[in-house]
Amino acid sequence: MSQFFADVIAFVPERDDEAGRSVLAGNYAVERRSYFGLFIRRCYLSFFKLSWRGSIKLLADYKNWVEGKDAGYNLRPTDRDGGLLLVPTISDEQNQAQMDPYERYENAVKIGDIHSAIENLRRFFDQQFSQTDESGLTQHALLNLARLHYSLGEFQAAGSAAEEALKLARNANDALTALHCNNLLKRLIPASSSPGSNISATVKPNTAPLEVLFEVAKGIVTGDSLRAAFRKLYQSIGCGDASYADSTEAKWARHAVQATLWTYAGVESLAQTHENIVITFTEAGDDDSRLNALRAKARRMVRQGNCGGALMVLMDPETWCGLTLRQYGLWSSDVWKALFETAKRRHQESLISDVLIPRRPPHPPLPQALAHRMDFPHKHNEVVAEKIARRLMDDKEYAQALTHILDALWSSEYRGTWTYHRLAVVQLAEVSIEFGMAARGRRIIEGCLPQILNGDDIEIRAYACHTLARCIIAESWSQDDPRVKPPPAKQVAALEEAIPFLQVADTDYNQIGVYTERLHVIYTLSVVYHNIALGVQAMVTEGEETMVTPDTSVEWAADRAAFEANAKQMTNERDRMAEMYMEVDKMRKEVSSMGADEELKAVLDTVVKVGAAINRVPP
């Protein structure tokens, strides 16, 4: 055995070169610092530290392994102490730093036990990491403490700890820790009131990619354009490429951020691609990137009316397994919002007031107050403007709604958030109908109609098709004198042109379960079919007076038969729409009066059980 290990160690150099790099020259077959080289050196040193009894046991185990017998380590706890198997050295007699306190710290953070987390963090860094009295890691302890306070919203304590860590890092010439402290302190500085002038993280070769990704979120909140957000994203990618220690967490975080940005830009296919990359190559409980991707996927399903599919994604054990207490708050809120949005669409007022509102997950605690405002100034962005405009339009305040719609159009076009821009365009077209400018409303909708029809937002597509059909119908009256009824042929042509868009709106509203809006569409379809039938009959009457001559009597007879058949078909369609209206209205009343079924209660109970299980995890 001694000769074997002596021959094996000959493959590895005894020392590095003058620059500290591993040499590979002459008869040396393995680099000193390679994985295999480190393994050979470790085996060699461990063999020569064996006692006589340990060598005998290793030889016996080796013979049993060669003969195919049961062989293994089978060590008792007492065999590791007292020099029975290993000859103790000076380093073995010293107390080495252990990872147990840090593991207890991470577990305490997961379950929200902050006092235990701080205590275990102190115990970990109080250990002896070197031969000197000073460990030289005090700045790391304070930086971890600052990050803990920051994640809890305790910004005053986070700022104090970060400033103290920055002083110690500068005294110790620890440039990397000082850079992390500076970036954390810049998060605590209030943002400027104008977009693009916020204090950003310092981009240097050693800058962590996640620090630059934070600037993307801050830019979205403060009203920066998506172009600036993508620029920061590319800087984060560059920081990751320039760093030899680019973590896998930062890699998946970049994909998750790209998915969010492409969603804002209205390119759902690219957003889904990045989300699928994160979900495929990460495991349950890895980091926030996987949870955010799953949450975005569930929200998209809810928007498409697939609440069951969204709950399957959120309630999958691989989604909630390994969640921290903070992540549990986000996950439980998404489960509740999926149920709430579906009930709100169906106007299930009793379900909302009796079941969902009382069992709403609690809001996270508010951030700690500072001498200055910590939160970034939220712009009056397109999302808020569109909500205010919708509320004013429901109250028939179209003049006031127009101001907010124009604000939303300008903001969304400046920022490049085309998803909200399309919604604002449709709202502007709806207001244009009320102001007698249906032709203008039709033109602005048709300008973005290909993107709306090919998009994945079913609700916006249904809303746009319904509004476009109304514009087409109103345009046939508004092109000439509104007081004069248009010719029957022109009226019938406009109504027939509006039918395909109304049918698309009916299908989409049926898919997402919005019964009230679907009733409006069905009623409009019934009116359209009724007026087409009246128009065709008027065309027959007009033809009887102007087109019947001895030379054209045969041709007119055929045309008249076709007109009468068309009028009869439109009348049948009108009756069918009327019957469908009654059926959908009955279904709406039944759905709106439904309470909580057993499946919904089971979902809410599961959310509570997951939270209870997280709180019972031992630190």
N, C-alpha and C positions, 0 to 999 in steps of 0.2 A: 504494500500500500504506500509506503514511503517513497519507493522508487517511482511509482505511478504518478504521485503528485509532483515529485521533482521533475519528471519529464513533461508534465502538463504545463507547469509554470514557466518552462523554457520557451513557450510560444508567446509569452507576453513580455514587453519591455519592463525593465525594473524601474525606470524613471522617465519623466517627460523631458523634452528638450529645454533649452534656456528660456524660450518664450512661454513655457507652460503648456505646450501643445503635445499631444500624443504622437510618438514617433512610430514609423512603420518602415523599417529598413533591415537589411541583412536577412537573418533567418527568422525574424519575428513574423508570425503569421496572423496575429490578432492585435488590434489596437488596444492600448491600455485602458482607454476611457470608453470603449464600446460596451454594449450590453453583455456580450459574451466575454469580453476581457474582464469586466467587473465581476462576472459570475465566477470565472476561473480564480481570480485573486481571492475572492471571498471563500471559496472552497479550500484553497491552499492555506489561508490563514486559520480557518476553522479547524482544519485537520491538525495543524501543529499546536493548536491550543488544547487539543484533546488530552485528557489524562490517560494513564495506562489502562484503566478500566474502560474509559470511553473508546480507546482504540480497539480493545478486545471486542466490545459490543458492536462497533462498526464492522469489524472483520466477520463476526458471526452473522450479522444481518446481510452482508454481502454474499456470503456462502449460501445462505438460505435463498436469496434472490436468484442466484445462479442455478440452484437446484430446483427452482420453481416452488419453493415452500413459502409459508407465510412469513413475510419479512416487512419490517416497518420500523418506525421510530418508537412507538409505544413507550414514551417517556412519562415517568411520574413527576408530579410537581417537585418532589424532594430531590430528584436526580439533577435538577438544574442548579441547585444551591449547594454550597459546601465543597465544591471542587470535586465531586464524585465523577463527573464526566468531562467537564471543562476545567482547565487550570485557570483560576481567576487572575486577572491582570489589574493594574492600577485603575484603568478606565472602567472596569466592571464594578469596582467598589464605589464609584462616584454616582451620585443621583442624577440621572439623565432626565431631560425634559420629556414629558409624555403628552400625547395628543388627547387623552381622555377629557381634560377640562374644556378643550375647545369643542369637542363633540357634544359635551353637555351644554355648552354655550349655544351651539347651533340648534339643538333640540329645544332649548328654552325659548329661543327666538321664534321657532315654528309654532309653539303652543301659546305664545304671548306672555310667558313668565319673565318679565323684564328684570325684576330684581335678581332672580337666579341667573339670568343671562349675564348681567353686569358682574356678578360675583364670580362666575366661572371664567369670564374673560380676564378678570384681574388675577385669578389663580393661574391661568395659563401663562401669562406674561411675567408672573412673579417667579417662575421656575428659572433654574440656572441653565442658560443656553451656551455659556462660554466659561473659560477658566478664570476670567476676571470677575471682580465684584460687580461691575456694571454690565448688564446684559446688552446695552446698546439698542434695545428694542422698545424703549418707552414710547417713542414717537409712533411706532406701529400700534401699540395698545391704545393710544389716544386717538389715532385715526380710525381704528375699528370702533371705538366708543362713539366717535363723532358720526360715523355712518349709521350706527344703531339708533342714535337719537334722531338723525335726519329721517330715517325710515319710519319713525314713530310720529313725525311731525313736531318734534321738540327742537325747534330751530335755534332757540337761544342756547341750550345746552350743546347742540351740535356745533354752533359757531365758536363757543368757548373752547371746546375740546379740539377743534380743528386749528384754532389760532395757537394753542399751546403745543400741539403736535408740529405745527409749522416752525415754531421757534426751536424746538428740540431737533428737528430734521436739519435745519440750517446749521446749528452748532455741530451736529455730527457729520456734516457734509453729505447728507443723504438726499441727493437731488431728486430721485424718483419719488420718495415719500413727500418731499416738499411740493412736487408738481401735483400729486394727488390732493394734498391739502389745499393748494391754491384753487384747483378746479372745484373742490367742494365748497370753498368759501365764495366762489363766484356764483354758485347756485343760490346762495343765501342773500346775494345782493339784489335789491328790487330792480325789475326790468324798466327800461325807459318807456316812455309813452308812445314812441313812434316805432313802427316796424323797421327791422333791420339795424337798429342802433343798440341792441341789447349787448351786455357784456357776455362774451362767449368764452368757452374753455380754450386754453392755450393749446394750439396744435403743434406738438413737437414730436421728434422721433419716438420718444417713450410714452407719448400720451395714450392712455387706454382708449380703445375704440368705443367703449360704452359711454365714456364721458362726452365724446362728440355726438353720439346718438341722442344723448339727452338734449342737445341743442335743437335737434329736429322736433322733439315734442314741445319744447319751449317756443319754437318758431310757429308751430301750428296754433298754439294757444294765443300768442300775441298778434296773429294776423299776418305773418309773413307768407309769401307766395310759395307754391309747391316747387318752383324753380330753386329758390333758396334752400328749401328742405332737401331736395335732391343733391344740391351742392354739398351740404353738410354730410349727407349720406356717403357721397364719394370720398369726402375727407376721412370719414370713419373707415371706409374700405382701405384707403391709403395708409392710415395708421396701423391697421391690422397687417397689411402686407409688409410694412417697414419694421414691424416688431417680430422678433423671433419667438415671443411667448404669446402669440395671438390665441386666445382661448376659444374653445369650441362654443362656449356660451355667447361670445360676441358674434361669432359667425351666424348662429341661428337668430340672434337678435337683429342682425342686419336684414335677414330675410323677412322677419316679422314686420320690421319697420317699412320695408319696401311694399309688403302686402297692404299695409295701411295707406301708404301714399298713393298707390295705384287705385285703391278704392276711392279715395278722395278725387282722383283724376278721372274717375268714371270708367276705368279699364278693368272690369271685373275678372276677365280671363287671366290677366297677369297676376292680379291679386290672389286668385285661387291657386295659381301655380306656386307662388312663394309660400302660401299657407300649407299646401300639400308637402312641399319640401321640408318644412319645419316639423310637421306632424309625422312624416315618414321616418326621418332620421333622428328623432328624439324619443325618449322614453318617458313614462309617467313619472312625474315629480322631478324632472330635470331642472327647469328654470321657468321664468315667466314667459319665455318665447312660445313654448308649446301651449301653455294655457291661453295666451292671447290669440294664437292662431285658431284654437278650438272655439274660443268665444266669438271671434269674428265669423267663423263658419256657421255657428249657431245663429248669430244675429242675421246673417244673410238668409238662412232658411226661414226664419220668422218673417222677414220681409216678403218672402215668396209664398207665404201662407202654409209652410210646412212646419207647423209647431211640433208635431210628433217627431219628425226627423231631428229638429233642434234639441228636443229633450233626450233623444237617444244619444246624441253627441255629448251633451252635458252630463247626463246621468251614467255614462259609461264609467266603470271603475277605473279605467286607465286615465280618465280625465280628472277625477277627484282624489285618486290615490296619491299620497305624498304631498298634499297641499299644506302650506303653512296657514296660520290663522289669518294673515293678511290676504293671501290668495283665496282662502275660503270665503272671505267677504265679497270679493269680486265674483267668484263662481256662483254663490248663492243669489247674488243680485241679478245675475244673468238668467238664472233659472226662473226667478220671480218675474223678471221683465218679459220673458217669453210667454208666460201664462197671462200676464197683465195685458200685453199688447194684443194677444189673440182675443181675450175677453172684451177689450175695448173696441176692437173692430166689429165684434158681434153685438155690441151694446148690451152685454150681460151685466147690468148694473147691480143686480142682487148678488151675483158671484163676486163682483169687485168689492162691494161694500161689506159683505158678510164674511167673506173668506180671505180674499187676497190682501186687502188693506190691513186687517188685524195681524196677518202673518207676514207682513213685509219685513225683510231683513233690516236690522238697524244700520243707520249711517255710520261711517267711520268717525272717530272723534275729530273735532276741528283742530287744525294746526295751532301750535302755541303762538300766542300773540308776540309781536316784536315791537320795537320802538317805531319802526317803519313798516309799511305794508309788504308782506312777504310774497303774496300771490302776484302773479304777472297780470298786467291790465288786460282784461278780456275785451276785445273789440266788439263793436256792434256788428257782428258778422252776418253772413248770409243765412245761417241756420236760425238765428234769433229773428232776423227780419222776415223770413218766410213764415215762421210760426205766427208772428204778429199780424202779417198780411192775411193769413188764412182766417184768423179770428175776426178780423175786420170785414173780410169778404162774407163770412157767415152772417155778420150783423148788417150786411148791405151797405157798409161804409166804404164804397169803392174808391172815392177820392182820397181818403186817408190811406187806404191800403196801397194805392199806387206809389206813394212815396217810399214805403218800405220795400215794395217789389223792385223799384229802381235801385235802391240801396243794395239789395241782394244781388241784382244783376251786375252792378259795378264791382262789388266785393268778390263775387265768384269768378268773374272774368279776370280780375287783377290777380287773384290767388291761383287760378287754374283749377278750381274745384268744380269740374264740369258736371258732376252729379247734381249738385245744388243749382248750378246754372240752368240746367234743363228744366228743373222744377220751377224756377223763377220765370223762365220763358213761357211755360204753360200757364202760370198764374197771370202773367201780363196779357196773354191772349184771352183768358177768361174775362179780365177786366175790360179789354178792348170791345168785347161783345156788348157789355153794359153801356159803353160810351158810344155805341153805334159805329165802331170801326172794325167790323168783322173781317173785312178783307185784309186789313193790317194784321189782325190776330192770326189769320190763316197763313200769311206769308212768314211770320216769325216762327210759327210752329213747324212749318215745312222746312225751315232752314236747319233744324236739328232733328227732324223726324227719323232719318236713317239711324242715327245713334240711339234714339229712344226705342225704335222697333227692334234693333239688334241687341239692346242692352238686357241686363238680367234683373232690373228693377221692375217687377210686374205691376206694382201699384202706380208708378209714374207712367208706365206705358198705357195702362187703362185710363188714367186721368187725362193723358195727352190725346188719346184717340177719341174719348168722349168730347173733350173741348174742341178738337178739330172738326168733328162732325157738327157740333153746334155752330162753329164758324162758317162751315160750308152752307148750312141751311140758312143762317142769317145773312150771308153774303148775297144770296139770290134775291133777297128783298132790299138790301141796302145799296146795291149798285145803282139803281134808278131811284125814282121818287119813292120813299118808304110808304107814302100814303096810297100809292097805286099798286095793286096786286100784279105780280109778274105774270107773263104768259104761262099757260099750263105746261107747254113743252119745256120751258126753262125751269119751272118749278119742279117738274118730275125729274129732270136731269140732275138737279142739285140734290134732291132727296135720294135718288139712286146712288149718287156718288158718296153720300154720307153713310149708307148702310154697311159697307165692309168695316169701317172704323167703329161703328157702334157694335158690330158683332165681335170684334176683337176686344173691345172694352167689356162686353158682357162675359166673354170667356175668362178674361183675366180677373175680373171681380169675383166670378164664381170660384176660381182657383184659390184666391187668397181669403175667401169667406167674408167679403164686405157686402153684406146683404142690402144695406140702405142705399149705397151707391149703385148697386146692381139693379135695384128697383127703379131708380131714376133712368138708367140706361134702357131697361125694358119698356118703361113708359114712353120714352122718346122713340124707341123702335115702333111701338104700336101707333103712335101719332104719325110717324113717317109713313108706315104702310097705309094708314087710313088716308093720308093726304095724297099719296101716289095714286090710290084707287080713285079718289075724287078728281085728280088731275087728268088721269087717263079718260075718265068719263067725260070731262070737259073737252078733251081733245076729240073724242068721238062726236060730241055735239057740234063742235066747231067744224069738224070735217064734213058732217052732214050738210052744213050750210054753205061750205066753200068749195069742196072737192068733188061733190057728186055731179057728174055730167054724163051724157050718153057715151062719151069716149072713155071715161075713167071709171065707169060703174063696176066693172069686173075687178080691177085692181083695188078699188076702195072697199069692196066687199071682203077681200082677203085681209086688208089692213084692219078693217073694223073687227073682224073675227079675232085677229091677234090682239088688238087693244082690249076687247072685252075679256079675252082669256087672261090677259095680264091684270086687268082690274079685279077679276075674280080671284086670281092667285094672291094679289095684295090683300084682298079682303080676308081670305083664309089665314094669311100670315098675321094680319091684325088680330083676328080672333085667337090665334095660337099665342100671340104675345100677351093678350089679355088673360088667358088661362094660366100662362106661365107666371104672370104678375101675381095672380092669386095664390099660386103654389109657393112662390118664393116668399111672399108676404107671410103666409102661414108658417113656413119654415123659419123665417126671421123671428116671429113671435115665439115659436117653440124654443129656439136656441137662446133667445134673450131671457127667457124665464127659467132656463136650466140652472141648477145649483152645482155644487161641487160633487163630482162622482167619486167613486172609490179610487180610480186611477190617479186623479188629481190629488186626493188626500195622501195617497201613497208617495207621490213625488215630494210633496211638502214634508211628509214625515221623514223621508230619506235624507232630505237636506238637513233636518234637525239632527238626525242620528250621525251624519258625517261630522257636523260641528261638535257634537258631544264626544265622538271618538278622537278628534284632534285634541280636545282639551284634556283627554285622559292619557295622552302619550306621556310616559315617564321621562323626566328630564335626564 
